[in-house]
Amino acid sequence: VHHILDLQTDQFEECTMVWSESIRISQLVHIKSLQRMLAFGGHSDHRISDDVWSCELEENDWKTLRDLHFPIKAINFSSVITGDERFIIFFGGRMDCEVMREKQHTYSDSIYVLDLNTMKFHESGIKCPSVKEEFTATLVPICENHNHVQNLLT
């Protein structure tokens, strides 16, 4: 279940996420200009998903995007959306679903960019600095152009 704040009433409205199975989402991104949320990856029991779901907030209806999959099956990756909502950038991720602390986890050092205009993923030639842990990402607005994102795409 997620909630949306209605700015006119200053109240939270409950929105129900209906999945075909019980799944824990890895990343949820709000695209304010489109009034849409996208959910990426996740896991259920010992299965990792590369599915992508979309919810039109006005309809409160979640749909699996059948033609779009996250490039790898991973959990616990980080993401940021650019200020103009053109790109979502994803960092790292854990590629196993084991919850035991003694187990050595397998991590990805990959960076992926989703172009929201084309709905296509691109893998960056730049890698995350470490593959021994999970990542957190924050986007700091630097400039209005996409030169910094274009560098990730090379």
C-alpha positions as semicolon CSV with decimal commas, in nm:
position;residue;x (nm);y (nm);z (nm)
1;V;0,000;0,000;0,000
2;H;0,123;0,351;-0,074
3;H;-0,022;0,692;0,001
4;I;-0,050;1,009;-0,205
5;L;-0,076;1,353;-0,046
6;D;-0,364;1,557;-0,187
7;L;-0,226;1,912;-0,173
8;Q;-0,573;2,069;-0,185
9;T;-0,709;1,881;0,117
10;D;-0,373;1,824;0,287
11;Q;-0,480;1,463;0,344
12;F;-0,315;1,135;0,242
13;E;-0,517;0,905;0,017
14;E;-0,447;0,534;0,023
15;C;-0,361;0,373;-0,310
16;T;-0,358;-0,002;-0,336
17;M;-0,088;-0,180;-0,535
18;V;-0,225;-0,499;-0,683
19;W;0,044;-0,749;-0,780
20;S;0,003;-1,091;-0,932
21;E;0,209;-1,217;-0,640
22;S;0,352;-1,088;-0,315
23;I;0,665;-0,896;-0,411
24;R;0,893;-0,641;-0,243
25;I;0,982;-0,358;-0,481
26;S;1,344;-0,245;-0,508
27;Q;1,285;0,106;-0,643
28;L;0,978;0,325;-0,676
29;V;1,012;0,644;-0,881
30;H;0,752;0,921;-0,901
31;I;0,737;1,109;-1,233
32;K;0,545;1,417;-1,126
33;S;0,501;1,569;-1,474
34;L;0,334;1,250;-1,601
35;Q;0,143;1,176;-1,278
36;R;0,290;0,827;-1,292
37;M;0,494;0,601;-1,069
38;L;0,731;0,335;-1,197
39;A;0,837;0,038;-0,986
40;F;1,153;-0,156;-1,071
41;G;1,265;-0,504;-0,975
42;G;1,214;-0,660;-0,638
43;H;1,192;-1,006;-0,492
44;S;0,947;-1,262;-0,369
45;D;1,070;-1,549;-0,154
46;H;1,392;-1,652;-0,333
47;R;1,313;-1,514;-0,679
48;I;1,449;-1,182;-0,803
49;S;1,240;-0,994;-1,057
50;D;1,347;-0,773;-1,348
51;D;0,988;-0,657;-1,402
52;V;0,886;-0,293;-1,438
53;W;0,541;-0,174;-1,332
54;S;0,364;0,153;-1,409
55;C;0,084;0,327;-1,222
56;E;-0,115;0,617;-1,364
57;L;-0,194;0,803;-1,042
58;E;-0,530;0,933;-1,162
59;E;-0,643;0,578;-1,237
60;N;-0,462;0,409;-0,946
61;D;-0,407;0,110;-1,170
62;W;-0,077;-0,084;-1,171
63;K;0,027;-0,259;-1,493
64;T;0,333;-0,466;-1,575
65;L;0,521;-0,314;-1,869
66;R;0,560;-0,629;-2,077
67;D;0,805;-0,472;-2,326
68;L;1,037;-0,326;-2,062
69;H;1,258;-0,515;-1,817
70;F;1,528;-0,396;-1,582
71;P;1,862;-0,492;-1,746
72;I;1,963;-0,730;-1,464
73;K;1,781;-0,920;-1,194
74;A;1,885;-0,730;-0,882
75;I;1,758;-0,588;-0,555
76;N;1,875;-0,305;-0,330
77;F;1,994;-0,083;-0,612
78;S;1,963;0,297;-0,598
79;S;1,814;0,540;-0,844
80;V;1,774;0,911;-0,908
81;I;1,556;1,095;-1,157
82;T;1,690;1,406;-1,328
83;G;1,527;1,739;-1,247
84;D;1,358;1,758;-1,586
85;E;1,234;1,398;-1,546
86;R;1,398;1,284;-1,870
87;F;1,631;1,016;-1,726
88;I;1,633;0,773;-1,435
89;I;1,984;0,661;-1,337
90;F;2,027;0,330;-1,152
91;F;2,334;0,232;-0,949
92;G;2,458;-0,112;-0,844
93;G;2,238;-0,369;-0,679
94;R;2,256;-0,704;-0,509
95;M;2,219;-0,993;-0,749
96;D;2,117;-1,264;-0,503
97;C;1,819;-1,300;-0,275
98;E;1,988;-1,471;0,019
99;V;1,905;-1,311;0,352
100;M;2,159;-1,495;0,567
101;R;2,422;-1,253;0,695
102;E;2,702;-1,510;0,670
103;K;2,658;-1,546;0,295
104;Q;2,886;-1,347;0,066
105;H;2,650;-1,146;-0,152
106;T;2,703;-1,081;-0,522
107;Y;2,686;-0,712;-0,614
108;S;2,669;-0,532;-0,947
109;D;2,893;-0,235;-1,024
110;S;2,683;-0,135;-1,325
111;I;2,515;0,199;-1,387
112;Y;2,207;0,201;-1,611
113;V;2,023;0,499;-1,755
114;L;1,657;0,479;-1,853
115;D;1,560;0,741;-2,112
116;L;1,196;0,817;-2,032
117;N;1,138;0,958;-2,382
118;T;1,229;0,630;-2,553
119;M;1,173;0,393;-2,256
120;K;1,507;0,224;-2,333
121;F;1,784;0,131;-2,090
122;H;2,150;0,206;-2,166
123;E;2,444;0,065;-1,971
124;S;2,705;0,322;-1,884
125;G;3,077;0,266;-1,941
126;I;3,127;0,420;-1,595
127;K;3,108;0,175;-1,304
128;C;3,017;0,215;-0,938
129;P;3,321;0,257;-0,711
130;S;3,272;-0,063;-0,511
131;V;3,101;-0,395;-0,559
132;K;3,111;-0,500;-0,195
133;E;2,803;-0,320;-0,071
134;E;2,470;-0,160;-0,150
135;F;2,445;0,196;-0,283
136;T;2,256;0,512;-0,205
137;A;2,233;0,786;-0,467
138;T;2,148;1,156;-0,456
139;L;2,121;1,382;-0,759
140;V;2,256;1,732;-0,705
141;P;2,127;1,979;-0,964
142;I;2,437;2,108;-1,144
143;C;2,307;2,252;-1,468
144;E;2,009;2,253;-1,701
145;N;2,163;2,048;-1,983
146;H;2,223;1,675;-2,008
147;N;2,601;1,676;-2,055
148;H;2,653;1,488;-1,728
149;V;2,397;1,223;-1,827
150;Q;2,537;1,196;-2,179
151;N;2,876;1,116;-2,022
152;L;2,716;0,816;-1,851
153;L;2,591;0,689;-2,187
154;T;2,938;0,663;-2,341
